Amino acid sequence: MATAKRARLELVSADETAPRRGGRPLAKGQQTKAAIVDAALGLAAHIGLEGLSIGAVAELTGMSKSGVFAHFGSRDELQISVVREYHRRFEEEVFYPAMREPRGLPRLRALFANWMRRTSAEIDSGCIYISGAVEFDDRPGPVREALAESVNIWQAAMVRAIVQAREEGHLRADIDEQQVAFNIHGLILALHYEARFLRRPGAIERALAGFDDVLARYGASSAG
């Protein structure tokens, strides 16, 4: 299988190129674990977190089950590692670039634009946050807790950006920041549903128009 061959090559490459996290080279065991998580994340994007198992990832990477198990110890820990890696990449692609923009509406626009860009790229694969919510919404446990924590962190960042936009006078002083964040999140969920499930053309454009409608409704210029 081509995917498995590619994953095995990435495992070899990980040992040779010594990838870094936070500017520090990873030890060999950490390199292998990072490569396994990378392969597992790609698999989860297509089949969901629930489809992940030690055996499935072992087959994908060309490793033994015991070799994969040695890095995680349980299926839950494998799934949690995938959630954390997804969150880390989400922050790198969506959150941190937006922080370079000025406080207020420029930063809020950048957050949404980056979020839209990532969601658009995931239309053919899948969003771990959205698919994971469907799989684990009624299933208590550590995987659900890790998913909810990641989503809550992201939503809190969006709420902070909305509050800052209000403080800068870009949004009305009487807005409910939670309601604004709810409306914005709803646009992303609608985009994913219409573009990925229903395959309706123009979903991205409608989501962008919806964001402009939110700003028009809550913008400081509409206070009258």
N, C-alpha and C positions, 0 to 999 in steps of 0.2 A: 504494500500500500504506500502510495507516494507520501502521504502525511506522516506515516510512521518512519519512513526513511529520512524525511526532513527532520523529524524530531530527534532521531538518533544522531544525525549530523550536528544538530544544535548542541546535543549533549557533549559530543567530542569537542566542538568548537568552544564550548564553555570552559573546558579544561585548558585549552590552549591560549585563549585570549584574556583570561582573568578579568571578567566583568567587574564593574565597580558599583557600589551603592554608597552614596554620601561621600564620594571622593576616595574611598578606601577599597583596595582590591579584596575580593572575596576569597576565602579559603576554598580549597578544592571541593570539600563537602558542600559548602554553601553554594558554590558554582553549580554543582550537580542538582541541588535542591531547587535553585532558581530556574534552571532549565526545565526541570520537571514541572514546576508551577507554571511556567510559560506554556508548555505543551498542554497542561491540564486546563489552563484558561482558554486556550483556543478551542479545546474540545467542549468546555462548558458553554462557550458562546453559541455553539450549534445544537447541543443536546440538553443544555440546562445543567444546573448544579446537581440536581437529583440523579442525573445520569452518570455522574462521576463516581468511580470506584477505584480502589487500589489496582484491581485487575485490569480495568479499562485503560488506565494511565500506563500501567506496566506494558501492556500490549502496544500502546501508541508509541512509547519511547524505546521499545526494544529491551527493556530491563526486566528483571525478575520481580515477582510480587514482593518477595522479601526485601529486595533492594529498595523498592519504592516505600514499603512499609517502614523501613529503617529510618527514613527521613521524616515521616509524619506520625507513625504510630497508630493512626486510626483514619477511617474514612472522613469523620467529622473534621479532623485537623487538616486533612487535604483540602476539603471544601472551604474551610475557613481561610487557609493560606491563599486559595484562589480569590476569595472575596477581598482579602487585604491587598493582594496584588492588583486586582481590578481597581480598587479604590485609589491606590498609589498612582496608577496610570491616569485615572480620571482627574486627580488633582493636578498632575503634571500637564495635562492637555487642556483642562478647562479652567481650573482655579488660578494656578500660579501665573499664567500669561495675563489674565485679567487684572491681577494685582498691580501690574505695571501701568495701568490706566489711572487717570485721576479719580479721586473719590467722587461718588455721586453717580449721575446718569451714565457718564462714559464707562465706568467700571461695571455698572449693572448691564449695560448693553453688551459689553465684552463677555461677561459671564454667560449671557443668553446666547450670543453668537457662537462662542466656543462650545457650549452645550449642544446647540443645534448641529454644529459641524460634527461633533462626535456621534450624536444620535443618527445623523444622516449616514455616517460611515458604518453604523451598526445595523442598518436596515436589512442587509443581506446576511448578517450573522445573528445578532441578538444582543440585548442589553442585560447584563447580569442583574442589575438592580430591578428591572421590570420582570424578567422571567423568574428571578429568585423570589420576588414578592408573591407571585402566583403559586410557586411551589411550596413556600414556607409560611404563607400568611397565617395558617391555622395549625402550624406545627411548632410548638415550643421546643427550645433547645439551643445549643451553642451556635449552630449555623445561622438560625434565624436571628439570634442576638447580634452576631457579627454583621449580618446584612443590615439590620435595623440601625445599628450604630453608624455604619458607613453612610447610609441615606440621611440619618439625622444630622451628621456632621456637615454634609453637603447642603442640606436645607437650611441649617443654621447660618452657613456662609452666605447663602442667597438672601436670607432675612437681614443679615448685617448690612449687605450691600444696599438693600431697599431702605433701611433705616438711615444709612449714610446719605443716600440720595434725598431723603426727606430733610435731613439736617443741612444739606447744601442748598436747599430751596428748590431742588429740581422736581420734587413730588410734593403734593399737598401736605400741609401740616396735620390734617385730620385723618390721614390714611391709616388703615389697619394693615400693618406690614405682613401679618400672617395671611390675610386675605389676598394681598397682592402676590405673595409667594405661592399661594394655593392656585391662583389663576395662571401664573407662569408655568408652574409644574403641570397643570392640566393641559397646556399647549403641547408640552413634550410627550405626555402620555397619548394624547390624541394623534400626534404626528406618528408615533411608533405604531399605533393601532391601524391607522389608515394606510400608512406607507408599507408596513411590513405584512400585516394580516390581509387587508382589503386590496392592497396594491393599487390604490387610487392615485392617479397622476395629480400633481399640483399640491400635494400635502405639505411639502416644505414651504411653498409660497404662502399657503394659508396660515401656517404656523407663524411665519414672519409677520404677516398682516395682523394676526391675532396679538402678537407682542406689541406692535404699534398701537393697536386699539387699547391695550392695557395702559400704555404710557399716556395715551390721549385722555383716558378716563381719569387717571390718578395724577396727571401732571399738574404742576403748580399753575400753569396758564389756564387750567379749567376750574380754578377755585371758585369763580363766580357762578 
